[in-house]
Amino acid sequence: MRLADRRVALLDANVLFPFRKRDILLRFHRAGLFRARWTERILDEWTLNLLE
């Protein structure tokens, strides 16, 4: 199956901030199980949470 045929998942800040969830989801993405997407705003939000 081509990467373009796989499902796309928008990863929101609430799944990017907890380390274990982020790690698992990014490993699945790297394994080609789905295409992960996020926005600059989502990255800003989880970064701010990390800094707090």
Contacts in CASP RR format, 6 or more apart in sequence:
PFRMAT RR
TARGET T0000
AUTHOR 0000-0000-0000
METHOD contacts of the structure
MODEL  1
MRLADRRVALLDANVLFPFRKRDILLRFHRAGLFRARWTERILDEWTLNL
LE
3 32 0 8 1.000
3 35 0 8 1.000
6 32 0 8 1.000
6 33 0 8 1.000
6 34 0 8 1.000
6 35 0 8 1.000
7 34 0 8 1.000
7 35 0 8 1.000
8 34 0 8 1.000
8 35 0 8 1.000
8 36 0 8 1.000
8 37 0 8 1.000
9 25 0 8 1.000
9 29 0 8 1.000
9 34 0 8 1.000
9 35 0 8 1.000
9 36 0 8 1.000
9 37 0 8 1.000
10 37 0 8 1.000
10 38 0 8 1.000
10 42 0 8 1.000
11 22 0 8 1.000
11 25 0 8 1.000
11 36 0 8 1.000
11 37 0 8 1.000
11 38 0 8 1.000
11 42 0 8 1.000
12 38 0 8 1.000
12 42 0 8 1.000
13 42 0 8 1.000
13 45 0 8 1.000
13 46 0 8 1.000
13 49 0 8 1.000
15 21 0 8 1.000
15 22 0 8 1.000
15 25 0 8 1.000
16 22 0 8 1.000
16 25 0 8 1.000
16 38 0 8 1.000
16 42 0 8 1.000
16 43 0 8 1.000
16 46 0 8 1.000
17 46 0 8 1.000
17 49 0 8 1.000
17 50 0 8 1.000
25 36 0 8 1.000
26 36 0 8 1.000
28 34 0 8 1.000
29 35 0 8 1.000
29 36 0 8 1.000
END
